[in-house]
Amino acid sequence: MDRRGFLRWGSLGMALAALPAGTRPATADRIRHDPKDFHTPPLGGGLGGQQGLVTFFIENREELELTEEQVAKLKAVRNGFRKASARINANLEEVEEQLNDLMQADEIKIAEVEATSKRIEALEHELRVEFAKAISEGKRTLTPRQLKMAKELRQLPPRKERS
């Protein structure tokens, strides 16, 4: 985990950071959401299995019988989330650096640490909400029949395993 990584995990991160590198859970080192990776939920999960749903719709456009208009709308939703995610992650990195600097000081100013931690929590909240909005908008793009088909398709093994 890099020197800022544990800060995104809050108090859990601080506990994880205290562990020797070989004893930390593997997920502790995967804390940043890559805005290009719409398959991975931001902030390590907790999104009810919805990760990659919009991309799933796009990749299965033939099976779901999506129109070109629906595909274009889904791509716009995905791209919008990617932009929002990149912006929020950039802000998070900056605020995490500030928190790291506060934590490295000889005298830690608790009030400043608390305020900076709250800014991090607010940005993490914003990222989760943006993700939920993208999933919601993606689902609204499909008809009820297409949503049912998508749900059934998601129960199957990945496409490359089905062939």
C-alpha positions as CSV (number, residue, x, y, z in Angstrom):
1,M,0.0,0.0,0.0
2,D,1.4,3.4,-0.9
3,R,2.0,6.1,1.8
4,R,-1.4,7.6,1.1
5,G,-3.4,4.4,0.5
6,F,-4.3,3.7,4.0
7,L,-6.0,7.1,4.4
8,R,-8.8,6.2,2.0
9,W,-9.7,3.3,4.3
10,G,-10.3,5.5,7.4
11,S,-9.6,3.9,10.7
12,L,-9.6,0.5,9.1
13,G,-6.8,1.7,6.8
14,M,-4.8,2.9,9.7
15,A,-5.1,-0.5,11.4
16,L,-4.2,-2.2,8.1
17,A,-1.3,0.1,7.6
18,A,0.1,-1.0,10.9
19,L,0.3,-4.6,9.8
20,P,3.4,-5.9,8.2
21,A,3.1,-5.9,4.4
22,G,2.8,-9.6,4.0
23,T,-0.1,-9.9,6.5
24,R,-2.5,-7.3,5.0
25,P,-5.5,-8.5,3.1
26,A,-5.0,-8.3,-0.6
27,T,-7.9,-5.9,-1.0
28,A,-6.2,-3.4,1.3
29,D,-3.8,-2.5,-1.6
30,R,-6.6,-2.0,-4.1
31,I,-8.2,1.3,-2.9
32,R,-8.3,3.5,-5.9
33,H,-11.2,3.4,-8.5
34,D,-9.9,3.6,-12.0
35,P,-12.4,5.6,-14.0
36,K,-11.7,3.6,-17.1
37,D,-12.6,0.4,-15.3
38,F,-16.4,0.4,-15.2
39,H,-16.3,-3.2,-14.1
40,T,-15.0,-2.4,-10.6
41,P,-17.1,-0.5,-8.2
42,P,-15.6,2.5,-6.5
43,L,-14.2,2.3,-3.0
44,G,-13.8,-1.5,-3.0
45,G,-17.4,-2.6,-3.3
46,G,-20.6,-2.5,-1.2
47,L,-22.7,-1.7,-4.2
48,G,-24.9,-4.8,-4.3
49,G,-23.3,-6.5,-7.3
50,Q,-24.0,-3.7,-9.7
51,Q,-20.4,-3.2,-10.8
52,G,-20.0,-3.1,-14.5
53,L,-23.7,-3.2,-15.2
54,V,-23.7,-0.5,-17.8
55,T,-20.7,-2.0,-19.6
56,F,-22.5,-5.4,-19.3
57,F,-25.5,-4.0,-21.1
58,I,-23.2,-2.5,-23.9
59,E,-21.2,-5.7,-24.3
60,N,-24.4,-7.8,-24.6
61,R,-26.3,-5.4,-26.9
62,E,-27.1,-8.2,-29.4
63,E,-28.5,-10.6,-26.8
64,L,-30.5,-7.7,-25.2
65,E,-31.7,-6.5,-28.5
66,L,-30.6,-2.9,-27.8
67,T,-31.3,-0.2,-30.3
68,E,-28.4,2.0,-31.5
69,E,-30.1,4.9,-29.5
70,Q,-29.9,2.8,-26.3
71,V,-26.3,1.8,-26.9
72,A,-25.4,5.5,-27.5
73,K,-27.2,6.5,-24.3
74,L,-25.5,3.8,-22.3
75,K,-22.1,4.8,-23.6
76,A,-22.8,8.4,-22.7
77,V,-23.8,7.3,-19.1
78,R,-20.6,5.3,-18.8
79,N,-18.4,8.1,-20.1
80,G,-20.2,10.6,-17.8
81,F,-19.4,8.4,-14.8
82,R,-15.8,8.0,-16.0
83,K,-15.3,11.8,-16.1
84,A,-16.9,12.3,-12.7
85,S,-14.9,9.5,-11.2
86,A,-11.6,10.9,-12.6
87,R,-12.5,14.3,-11.2
88,I,-13.4,13.0,-7.8
89,N,-10.4,10.7,-7.6
90,A,-8.1,13.6,-8.4
91,N,-9.7,15.6,-5.6
92,L,-9.4,12.6,-3.3
93,E,-5.7,12.2,-4.1
94,E,-5.1,15.9,-3.3
95,V,-7.0,15.8,0.0
96,E,-5.3,12.5,1.0
97,E,-1.9,14.1,0.4
98,Q,-3.0,16.9,2.7
99,L,-4.0,14.4,5.3
100,N,-0.8,12.5,4.9
101,D,1.1,15.7,5.4
102,L,-0.9,16.4,8.6
103,M,-0.1,12.9,9.9
104,Q,3.6,13.3,9.2
105,A,3.9,16.5,11.2
106,D,5.8,16.5,14.5
107,E,2.7,17.8,16.2
108,I,-0.5,16.4,14.8
109,K,-3.3,18.9,14.8
110,I,-6.4,16.8,15.5
111,A,-8.9,19.4,14.4
112,E,-7.3,19.7,11.0
113,V,-7.1,15.9,10.7
114,E,-10.8,15.6,11.5
115,A,-11.7,18.3,8.9
116,T,-9.6,16.8,6.2
117,S,-11.0,13.3,7.0
118,K,-14.5,14.7,6.6
119,R,-13.6,16.1,3.2
120,I,-12.3,12.6,2.2
121,E,-15.6,11.0,3.4
122,A,-17.6,13.6,1.5
123,L,-15.7,12.9,-1.7
124,E,-16.0,9.1,-1.2
125,H,-19.8,9.7,-0.7
126,E,-19.9,11.7,-3.9
127,L,-18.2,8.9,-5.9
128,R,-20.7,6.3,-4.6
129,V,-23.6,8.5,-5.5
130,E,-22.3,9.2,-9.0
131,F,-21.9,5.4,-9.4
132,A,-25.5,4.8,-8.2
133,K,-26.8,7.5,-10.6
134,A,-25.0,5.9,-13.5
135,I,-26.4,2.4,-12.7
136,S,-29.9,3.9,-12.3
137,E,-29.7,5.8,-15.5
138,G,-28.4,2.7,-17.3
139,K,-31.3,0.6,-16.0
140,R,-33.8,3.3,-17.1
141,T,-32.4,3.1,-20.6
142,L,-33.6,-0.5,-21.0
143,T,-37.1,-1.8,-21.3
144,P,-38.6,-4.0,-18.6
145,R,-38.2,-7.0,-21.0
146,Q,-34.5,-6.1,-21.7
147,L,-33.8,-5.7,-17.9
148,K,-35.3,-9.2,-17.3
149,M,-33.1,-10.6,-20.1
150,A,-30.1,-8.9,-18.6
151,K,-30.8,-10.4,-15.2
152,E,-31.0,-13.8,-16.7
153,L,-27.8,-13.3,-18.8
154,R,-25.9,-12.2,-15.7
155,Q,-26.7,-15.5,-14.1
156,L,-24.8,-17.3,-16.9
157,P,-21.0,-17.8,-16.9
158,P,-19.1,-15.0,-18.7
159,R,-19.5,-15.1,-22.5
160,K,-16.0,-16.6,-23.2
161,E,-16.9,-19.5,-20.9
162,R,-20.2,-20.1,-22.6
163,S,-18.7,-20.6,-26.1
